[in-house]
Each structure stands twice: as structure tokens, then as C-alpha cells.
Amino acid sequence: MKNLKRFENLFDLSGHIAVVTGAAQGNGLGIANALYEAGAVVVATDISFKDEQEKKMMDGIVKMTMDVTKEEEVKRVFAEIVKQYGKLDILCNNAGIIYKNLVEKLEIERFETVMDINLIGTVICTKHAVPYMKEAGWGRIVNISSSQAFLASETYSAYSASKAAVSHLTRIWGNELVKDNILVNALCPCYVMTPMMVDSISRKAEELGTDTEGGYKYFADMLPTHRLLEIEEIGNWAVVLCGELGMATTGSNISITCGQVQL
Ligand SMILES: NC(=O)c1ccc[n+]([C@@H]2O[C@H](COP(=O)([O-])OP(=O)(O)OC[C@H]3O[C@@H](n4cnc5c(N)ncnc54)[C@H](O)[C@@H]3O)[C@@H](O)[C@H]2O)c1
């Protein structure tokens, strides 16, 4: 017998205050919108917001500029959020960049920037969110890692190393924080249609001497389902992890790859 009422509250995030980093566009935007639709107060943070991006963000989401690599800025923004909304109990560490090159051609400064944003940014934000979560007696941290944390694709050394580290931190923090009712999990998506991916598609199309469709096909054909993910799908998974369903897991890396990677 169907009893859908039983599932009604599984995704209800009313009463929670969520911060999403790198939320002006792409996956962060998808996550911010989804958490907001699930009832959370959502603060979307990013280094900058552009008009075009804001049109896609739901009305009611609060925007604050914040660079995840600047510890004092993160501290100040989090304190401001707690002052305004009373707590901070959901953190989505999403801000990230990509840089690809063969090992002998790596520009160390660019390698370091990837590490700074993808890895150290995640550490800084988590460090300063956890005390507020402990105070609230409840917390959820969703790290946006990548399938590339588990693959060994040529030219991905900076990106994959940063994401492999984020995936392992997820396991460690999952262990460290479970006693405080703070659960830490990572989403590991394959290719998602975001501005970051649009850049990769155009570069690949140029390299192959084809059009955008050809570039899309190149990446899509690497996936068993021959399609790229949409940002809404990443947002939906963030809601699952922050809601009641997510209560059963911590320290997990979840493969959102349509079968590309089994973890
Ligand atoms: N697009 C994909 O295929 C894909 C797949 C797996 C994982 N991811 C991960 O998803 C996350 C978002 O990627 P995306 O594809 O949406 O990229 P994107 O480039 O479209 O968006 C990234 C956002 O992060 C922001 N950002 C960059 N540096 C920042 C900083 N120092 N502080 C705060 N914000 C900063 C940018 O301004 C931008 O709005 C990244 O961590 C990325 O590694 C993306």
C-alpha cells in the first residue's frame, strides 16, 4: 500500500541556516536553490555576484561576498550570519576551480591556487563553522569533491590532488565530529553542466576542431549514460544529505557519476 505521508518530512530543512560557498553560479547555485526550496535560510557566498547569475538565484536567498581562502573574512562573515540568524548549522563547501596541465608544464603558482581554493578554503570554512554547529548541537557539512578524486586522468594532477584530499578530509572529519551530531559527507559528481564545464567543452571543441555539440559529446561519451549532469541534481543530493535521510551516513564519499565511478 502506498503511504507517501511517511516520506513527507524527509527533505524538510525548515529551521536550519545554511551557507554555500562559490554559490553565484554552477553547482553552488544549484545547491543554494535546492536548500532554499527545502525550507532552509540560505546564505549564498562567493567572491563576486554578477547580474546574469543573480537572475537564476531564488528570491529570498541572502547573498554575501566571501573569499574562502581568506580566513579573517570567513570568520567575519560567519559571525555576521550567526548574529543575524542565530546559528549556522549547514555548510556546503563548494567553491572550486580547475587547472589542467601535464606535469612538466605545471605552473606551480596555478597549482597552489587550486590547492588554496579547493582544499585550504574547505579547511578554513569548516574550521570556523564547526564551533557554531557544536553550539547548535546539530550540523551538516557537505563537501563538493569530484569523481576526479578517484580517477587518474592525464593533466588533472592539481585538481585531482585537491579533491582526493577533500574526500579524505571528509572521512576524517566524519569520524571526528559524529559524537557532536555533526555529519560530514562528500558529493563526488562526474561532469555537470556549469560555467566551469562550458569552458572545458569549448576548449575541447577547439582542440578537436568541432563545434560545442561535439565538445559536449566528447565528455558525455565518457559517461555510461552519455549525458552530463544538471546543477539541480547536485542540489537535490545536498538536500538528501542535510535532511533526515542523511542521518544514516557520515564520512562518506557519494558517487554522483551515473556509473562512471564506483566508490
Ligand atoms: N562542473 C563539473 O563538472 C564538476 C564536477 C565535479 C565537481 N565539481 C565541483 O563543483 C564545485 C563548483 O564547480 P562549478 O563547476 O559550479 O564551477 P564554476 O566555475 O561554474 O563555479 C565556481 C564558483 O566558485 C567561485 N569561487 C572561485 N574561487 C572562489 C573563492 N576563492 N572563494 C569563493 N568562491 C570562489 C566562483 O566565483 C564561481 O562562482 C567545484 O568545487 C568543482 O570542483 C564540478
The ligand as an SDF file (V2000), in Angstrom:
LIG
                    3D

 44 48  0  0  0  0  0  0  0  0999 V2000
   31.2670   21.1430  -13.2140 N   0  0  0  0  0  0  0  0  0  0  0  0
   31.6710   19.9150  -13.0230 C   0  0  0  0  0  0  0  0  0  0  0  0
   31.6720   19.0900  -13.9400 O   0  0  0  0  0  0  0  0  0  0  0  0
   32.0980   19.4770  -11.6320 C   0  0  0  0  0  0  0  0  0  0  0  0
   32.2260   18.0970  -11.3900 C   0  0  0  0  0  0  0  0  0  0  0  0
   32.5990   17.6730  -10.1170 C   0  0  0  0  0  0  0  0  0  0  0  0
   32.8380   18.5940   -9.1270 C   0  0  0  0  0  0  0  0  0  0  0  0
   32.7120   19.9250   -9.3850 N   0  0  0  0  0  0  0  0  0  0  0  0
   32.9710   20.8590   -8.2990 C   0  0  0  0  0  0  0  0  0  0  0  0
   31.8350   21.6620   -8.0720 O   0  0  0  0  0  0  0  0  0  0  0  0
   32.2450   22.9050   -7.4910 C   0  0  0  0  0  0  0  0  0  0  0  0
   31.6370   24.0480   -8.2740 C   0  0  0  0  0  0  0  0  0  0  0  0
   32.1200   23.9520   -9.6130 O   0  0  0  0  0  0  0  0  0  0  0  0
   31.3310   24.5550  -10.8510 P   0  0  0  0  0  0  0  0  0  0  0  0
   31.5010   23.6050  -11.9580 O   0  0  0  0  0  0  0  0  0  0  0  0
   29.9990   25.0020  -10.4390 O   0  0  0  0  0  0  0  0  0  0  0  0
   32.3100   25.7870  -11.1650 O   0  0  0  0  0  0  0  0  0  0  0  0
   32.0080   27.2940  -11.5830 P   0  0  0  0  0  0  0  0  0  0  0  0
   33.3140   27.8480  -12.0520 O   0  0  0  0  0  0  0  0  0  0  0  0
   30.8740   27.3330  -12.5080 O   0  0  0  0  0  0  0  0  0  0  0  0
   31.6020   27.9670  -10.1820 O   0  0  0  0  0  0  0  0  0  0  0  0
   32.5440   28.0710   -9.1440 C   0  0  0  0  0  0  0  0  0  0  0  0
   32.2010   29.2480   -8.2830 C   0  0  0  0  0  0  0  0  0  0  0  0
   33.2090   29.3080   -7.2420 O   0  0  0  0  0  0  0  0  0  0  0  0
   33.5330   30.6760   -7.0690 C   0  0  0  0  0  0  0  0  0  0  0  0
   34.8620   30.8290   -6.4750 N   0  0  0  0  0  0  0  0  0  0  0  0
   36.0740   30.6790   -7.0720 C   0  0  0  0  0  0  0  0  0  0  0  0
   37.0420   30.9750   -6.2130 N   0  0  0  0  0  0  0  0  0  0  0  0
   36.4770   31.3130   -5.0460 C   0  0  0  0  0  0  0  0  0  0  0  0
   36.9460   31.7250   -3.7890 C   0  0  0  0  0  0  0  0  0  0  0  0
   38.2670   31.8750   -3.5480 N   0  0  0  0  0  0  0  0  0  0  0  0
   36.0590   31.9800   -2.7940 N   0  0  0  0  0  0  0  0  0  0  0  0
   34.7400   31.8730   -3.0270 C   0  0  0  0  0  0  0  0  0  0  0  0
   34.2090   31.4930   -4.1970 N   0  0  0  0  0  0  0  0  0  0  0  0
   35.0690   31.2220   -5.1920 C   0  0  0  0  0  0  0  0  0  0  0  0
   33.4500   31.2940   -8.4610 C   0  0  0  0  0  0  0  0  0  0  0  0
   33.3200   32.7090   -8.3830 O   0  0  0  0  0  0  0  0  0  0  0  0
   32.2450   30.6010   -9.0260 C   0  0  0  0  0  0  0  0  0  0  0  0
   31.0530   31.3130   -8.7880 O   0  0  0  0  0  0  0  0  0  0  0  0
   33.7790   22.9000   -7.5250 C   0  0  0  0  0  0  0  0  0  0  0  0
   34.2840   22.5310   -6.2750 O   0  0  0  0  0  0  0  0  0  0  0  0
   34.0890   21.8570   -8.5690 C   0  0  0  0  0  0  0  0  0  0  0  0
   35.3520   21.2980   -8.3820 O   0  0  0  0  0  0  0  0  0  0  0  0
   32.3560   20.3920  -10.6270 C   0  0  0  0  0  0  0  0  0  0  0  0
  1  2  1  0
  2  3  2  0
  2  4  1  0
  4  5  1  0
  4 44  2  0
  5  6  2  0
  6  7  1  0
  7  8  2  0
  8  9  1  0
  8 44  1  0
  9 10  1  0
  9 42  1  0
 10 11  1  0
 11 12  1  0
 11 40  1  0
 12 13  1  0
 13 14  1  0
 14 15  2  0
 14 16  1  0
 14 17  1  0
 17 18  1  0
 18 19  2  0
 18 20  1  0
 18 21  1  0
 21 22  1  0
 22 23  1  0
 23 24  1  0
 23 38  1  0
 24 25  1  0
 25 26  1  0
 25 36  1  0
 26 27  1  0
 26 35  1  0
 27 28  2  0
 28 29  1  0
 29 30  1  0
 29 35  2  0
 30 31  1  0
 30 32  2  0
 32 33  1  0
 33 34  2  0
 34 35  1  0
 36 37  1  0
 36 38  1  0
 38 39  1  0
 40 41  1  0
 40 42  1  0
 42 43  1  0
M  CHG  2   8   1  16  -1
M  END
$$$$
